[in-house]
Amino acid sequence: MTDLPPLAQNPDNTPDDVAQELLRKLRQKQGNWVEWGIALAQLQKAGYSPQAIFEATGFEPIQQNQVIVGAQVYNSLEKAEATVAVRAHYATRGSDVLYELRLLTQEERATAAELTFSHQINADEAREVAKAIKDFSRLPTLPEGFENHPGDAIAYQSWKFARQYSDFQERSRQIAKGLKFAHSQTARKKIEQLLTDFTVVPKSIAPKLPFYRLESEEDLPRVVPVVGELPLTPKDLHAVPVVKEVQPFRMVRFAGEQAWVPIPGWQAVLGAEDPVVILCNSDRFPSQTQNVPEPVLVIIDRTRREWNATSYFVVDRSGELDFQWFDTTPEFPILGQIILILRQKKILDEELTKDSWQIDE
């Protein structure tokens, strides 16, 4: 493997000798995985591409993402003052588990990590735990009998799922899971009632998310600044700022915080009265979308604030924007409706990114 070439422009002002030392430590796997994540994040922030880092260290891009995000979650455990035992455990292993907790708040991450540690939960189970906690936190009020605790969040999910099954085996599995994780005695009692109450509550089916995929370069128009209409002066020409595209969606920035991104003129977009774009990863949405997270653009129409059961909406959740679907009229204001979720153009070797990876920690 070779060293990284020096950057002509280094936005993080990381000296090249510091970068070379970081990649040497990564190449030799010095320190623990949390330190690897910090070093990888520093290199990427300095402008080095994941591919260049891979060629110099052996850390594949998908590995880099997991370790960087896992380290950020670990840092939030320290800030939330998680127990010494939990921090000591995850300082040497479990980056894949902490990665699954990335969408939780700092406080939720700490309590979830305590739970995953005490129950020796693996990454796949941690994904379910994080989803249960996230869904539980979105409820306008705590369900009767359940407390604000990750164990009760999982218990509530199991209680809800168990009531939707008429199959005795699946129903029993959900009841056993709920009893395993229930934190409060009231939650345990609610679940135990299902041992004698066999009422089946029909499941509300969420609508499909409006995902679109860019299939070709022609689908993605280019944003070009307009100088004006003749007659014009050289000053007018020079006054137009240079447009810098940000991949993978060709988003452009001018001076300041404003940014624009080109969206194909599909009917869903043309029919929007007040469209705005929010950037996020696809894992902010239900797992029905895909297994490997990827960056997406979420197009919102701010004029559509009337609830309906066939759409997803953007709402204010404790001062932060969140995406939700409601099977009944919500008790808090809707800020807009999701009209389209745009995936980036599919890469040729996309199947390679679906391979799982293992790394010694």
Secondary structure, DSSP 8 states (H G I E B T S, - for coil): -------SS-TT---HHHHHHHHHHHHTT-S-HHHHHHHHHHHHHTT--HHHHHHHH---HHHHHHHHHHHHHHHHHHHTT--HHHHHHHTTS-HHHHHTTTTS-HHHHHHHHHHHHHTT--HHHHHHHHHHHHHHHTSSS--TT--SSHHHHHHHHHHHHHHH---HHHHHHHHHHHHHH--SHHHHHHHHGGGT--------------EEE--SGGGS--------SSS--HHHHHHS---EEETTTTEEE-SSS-EE------HHHHT-SSEEEEEEEGGGS-TTS-SS--EEEEEEETT--S--TT--EEEEETTEEEEE--SS--SS-EEEEEEEEEE----TTGGGGGS------
